Amino acid sequence: MKKTIFLTLVVLICSDFAISQPTTAVHGEGNKIPGRWTQEKANTWYNQQDWPRGCNFNPSTSINQLEMWQAESFDPGTINRELGWAKNIGMNCMRVYLHHLAWEIDKAGFKNRMKEYLSIADKNGIKTIFVFFDDCWNPTYSSGKQPAPKPGVHNSGWVKDPGDLLGKDSNLIAVLEAYVKDVLTTFKNDRRILLWDLYNEPGVYKDQSLKLLTQVFEWGRAINPSQPLSSGVFGNDFKKLSNFQLANSDVITYHNYSDEIKHKSAIDTLKRFGRPLLCTEYMARRNNSLFSNIMPLLKNNNVAAINWGLVAGKSNTKYAWDEPIADGSEPKLWFHEIFRTDGKPYKQEEVDLIINLTKNK
């Protein structure tokens, strides 16, 4: 017998892109892959964690996931410095995107760089949420030197994974399966990893995205890591996909770039699922999604608080999604990010608030 619950969320599209109109996604209890954690196991796990709070992290010297993870551009010095700034304001969790192409061209080196990143993060008291796949921004990519940022353009060089290869490359799924299983097997018992985010905002490729989402959950269940598996809901109007995410995630992750009223409504709805909640994207100043109104809300509701952006850099996410500044000059209001590249806060009052919230857990 199916039980249907109506879930109202703000529509969010493409990684950290949002519009303001609400939509409805329907959760059915069917289409479940065996192996999902029970509610009891999920809640026991979450209760053992210190309240997770942090950022989506891409070092300021990387324009995208490939520049972060390829051997020639991996930058442990910048990673250590910037994670140190996060540590100093009380953050303890980063959400970090991977890319299968970096693994495919250098499997052992890629995993060694993951290990080095985890050592740096752990030294700074930070756990990591790794993201495997992503349906957002540029659909094609190549290895090697990455493009320079386009002045004033938000995420001008960010790339999807696997992007437009999905459904076009007959060998792709075998490669992706090997990638996911290799990485999960290597790190399945690593306590420095908080959870695995299997697919960021899937849906651009509709049924093909859903098929890949289903497969990656199957691959994850086959390896059965000690960390939970999830894929974050974001108000996708492709209801079948949202249903699947909610029916198969061990813990509920979600994105919301709205004000505190709409965000609280989303929290209240998601609480009905009886599982831990982790907000893995929020904070867009223009949208009135701020540290001052959202981070206290998340803390008071025991929801993990992972905002978009730490240090302004090559990703250009201090610029708004839909408001490019052609000459690359400073926006009047930063959209995302906390620090300038020299480590000075964009807004000292925000940093003071974060420190106060994290010191008084």
Buried (B, 14 or more C-beta within 10 A) or exposed (E): EEEEBEBBBBBBBBBBBBBEEBBEBEBBEEEEBEBBBEBEEBBEBBEEBEBBBBBBBBBBBBBBBBBBBBEEBBBEEBBBBBBBBBBEBBBBBBBBBBBBBBBBBBBEBBBEBBBBBBEBBBEBBBBBBBBBBBBBBBBEBEBEEBBEBBBBBBBBBBBBBBBBBBBEEEEBBEBBBBBBBBBBEBBBEBEBBBBBBBBBBBBBBEEBBBBBBBBBBBBBBBBEBEBBBBBBBBBBEBBBBBBBBBBBBBBBBBBBBBBBEBBBBBBEBBBEBEBBBBBBBBBBBBBBBBBEBBBBBBBEBEBBBBBBBBBBBBBBBBBBBEBBBEEBEEBEEBBBBBBBBEEEBBBEEBBEBBBEBBEEE
